Amino acid sequence: MSDTAPAAGLPRPYYDAGFWGSRKQAARAFWDWYACTQKAPPAWSEHSTEALRTLVLEERELPGVETDITASLYQATEEEGIPLELFARQIRSAVREGEELRFATYDDLARFMHDGVCALAEAMGHLVDIANRFQLPHARAFSRALFLISRLVLLPEDVNRGRLYIPLEDLEYYDIEEERFFSGEVNEALRKVLWRMTVRARDELAQAEPLAPDLPWRVRGVYKRYWIGGLDLLARIERRNFDVWSDPIQINWFDRSRIRLQTFFTQSALSG
């Protein structure tokens, strides 16, 4: 299996726990492929999105991608009967190193997530047989929640890489210039923008919550830990008064232990 690093800061549910045997290998292959699209090889700039998607659909090697990444992906999709279209779709959300990202509206950001993390969530759903029209919306919401939380936690790093995942319409509404994100100076207007992002993330977690009872117990345990962990990170951001610049937000072993313990006492639909 490849040593490809995960996309910056994005939690990786099911990479190390929840699945076993061939499905564990499949989950890792899917994450490695997603990481590849989020740090797209420079060689991809020489090809159109459609040409790259065709290579995936035809199970061929891609320029600049390690052979074991595509080989593991194609083997897993064949063994598990998962449509390759889910992974070809992720090409549309590929981000090349040095490429700047801006999203005019939240709908634009939602489409980006739909092609990227939501496609990954759908693939994971196939591994536990929850890929129907009633369950997939919850799985997509869970992936969007984790993505938004990650982008809040790593906002300074993203901005320094030229990537701003906060919709420009939000900045315009509160009369905030992009340059403020580089300075790390937090004023009331900026707090309102970040608060709006936390509200969106909480809403996505709420929409994801009903999925838990449909999951096998080992998968459900991982789901609950990341769901509660997401709420924990949002609470930390709020306690800091939305200052994500002065000190990196990290989860240490004590926090992980506390979150694991919380999963046993959560009284909600997550209890399944």
N, C-alpha and C positions, 0 to 999 in steps of 0.2 A: 504494500500500500504506500502511496506517496506521502512525503513529508510536507506537502503543501500546507502553508499556514492558513488559518481561517481568515475570513474577511475581518478587517480590523474591528475588534471589540464586540462582534456579534456573538452572543451566547450560542453554543452548539448543542442543543438538546439531542440526545440519542447518539452522539458521536462515541461516547464511552460507556453509556449505560442505557438500559431499557430494552435493547434488542440483544439477541444472541445468535450464534452460528452464522449462517449465510446472510441473515437479515441484518446482523450487526455489520458485516462487511459491506452490505448494500448501503446502509445508512452512512457509513464512512465514505463510500464512493460518491454518494450524492452530495455530502458536505464538501468533499475535495473538489468536486466539479463546480459547486457554487463559489467556493473560494477562488477558483481559477477565473470565473467570469468577473469577479469583483476586483481582480488584479490582472486584467486581460493582458496577454503578451503583446508587445509592440508590433509583432508581425500581423496581428489582426487588423491593424489600420490599413493594410494593403488589400483587404478583402471587404466586400460588402457584407452587411448583416445577413442578407438572404443566402449568400454563398456559404457563409459559416454555418448557418442553420441547416443547409442542405448536407454539409459534411457530417453533421451530427445525425441527421435522419438516415443517412446512408451508412452509418457506423464506420466512418473513416477517421483517420488521424487528422488533427487540426494543427495548423502552423504554430510553433512556439509552445505547444502543450506536451508535457511529458507523456510518453506512450502509456505508462501504467495508469495514468488518470483516466484516459479514454477507454483503455482496455477494461479497467475495473467497472467503469460506468456501463459499458455495453454488456458486459457479462451479467451485472446485477439486474439491469432492466430485462434482459432475456430470461433469467432465472425466475424473477419475480413477476414477470408479465406486466411491466409498467411501461406506458407509452413514452417513446423517446421524444415526442413532441414537448413534454414538460421540460425537458432539458434543452431542447433546441430553442424554446421560448425564452430561456434565460439569457440567450445571446443578446436579446433586445435590451437587457439591463446591464450589459457588460460595461465595465468602467476601466479605461486604460490609464496606466500610470501617467500622472501629469495632466490628465484631462480634468477640466473644471466642470462642476455640476451646479446648475441652478434650476429651480422649479418655480414657475410662475404662480401656480396655484396648488392647493392641497390635492386636487384631483390629478394634477400632473405627477405629484409624488406618489399618489396611490397607484397610478398606472405603472410607475417604476417598480413599486413593491410587488404589484401583481405579476409582473414578468419575472421578478427575481425571487424574493423570499417566499412569496405565495406559491410559486411553482414548486419550490423546494418542499414546502409544507404539504402540498398535494401529493408529492412523491412519497413522503414519509407516511401519509395517510394510507396509501396503497399497501404499505408494509404491514399495517394492522387492520386492513379490510374496513376502513371507514371512509372510503372514497365515494360516498354517495352525496346527492344534492342537499341532504339535510345536515350532514356532518361537516362537509368541506368548508362552508362559510365560517364555522367556528375555528377550524384549523388555520384558515387564512388569517382570521382576526388575531390568533395567537402569534403568528409569525410577524404580522404588522406591529403588534405591541412590542415584541422583543426588539424589532428593528428600530422603532421610534425611541425606545428607552436607551438603546445603545448609542444612537445618534446624539441624544441629550448628554449622556455620560462623556462621550468623546467629542463633544462639540468643538473644543479648541483644536484638537488634532485634525478633525475633518476640515475646519476652516483653513488651517495652515497648509493643507493639501489641495486647497482650491475647491472644496466640496461643501456646499451649504444646503442642508436638507430641510431648512426652515423656509416655507413658501415665501416668495417675494411679496405676495399680496399681504401677508401678515406684517412684514416690515413696513410696507407702505402705509398700512392702516395706522400703525403706531409711530410713523414718521422716524424710522430708524435707518441709519445708513449702514451698509455692510461693514465698513471699516471698524465699527464699534466692536464687532466680534473678534477682531485682531487685538484690540487694546485690552480686553478683559475687564473693562469698566462696566459694572452693572448699575443701571439706573431703573427707575420705575417702569418705563416703557419696555425695556428689555425683559424685565421680570414678567410683564404681562404676556409678551410673546412666548417666553419659555413656559409660562403657566398654561398657555393654550396648548402647547405641545404635550404637556403632562396630562391634560384633560383628554386629549385624543388617545394617548397611550392607555389611560385608565378605561376609557370607553371600549377600546379594543380588547382589553383583558376581560371586561365584563361580557362582551360578546363571545369570547372564547370559553368562558367558564362552563357552559353546559356540555362541552365535549367530554369532560373528564369521566363521567360514569360509563361512557361507551368504550373506554380504553381498557385493554388487558391490564392486570394489576401492576406488572413491572413497568409498563409504559406509563401508566397513570401516575405512579410514584414520581417519575422523572418530570412529568407534566406539571404536577402539583408544586414540585420544588422550584421550577423555573417560573411558574405563575406567581407564587408567593415571593420569590426573589425579585421579580419585576416590580411588584408593589413596594418591596423594601427599598429598591433603588429610587423609585419615584419619591418615596417619603424622605429619603436622605437629601435629594435635590431640593425638596420643599423646605426642609429644616435649614438648609444652607441659604435660604432665601434666593435660590436659583443661581448661586455663584458656583459654576462648574470650572472656573479657571484657577482659583487660588491654590487648590489642593486636589490631586487626582482622586476620584472615587474608586475605591477598591473593595473587593469582598475577600476577607481573610478566612482562615480556617475556623475561627470562632463564629463568624457570620454564617458560614456554610453549615456549621453544626446547629446553630440556632434555627436556621431556615428548615433544615431537615426535621428538627423537633417540631416545628410549627406544622409541618405537613400532617402530623398524626393527630393534631387537635383542631384543624380547620373545620368549622361547622358551616358548610355551604354545599352547593352542588359539587364542589371539588371532592367532597368526601366519597362521592359515588356510592 
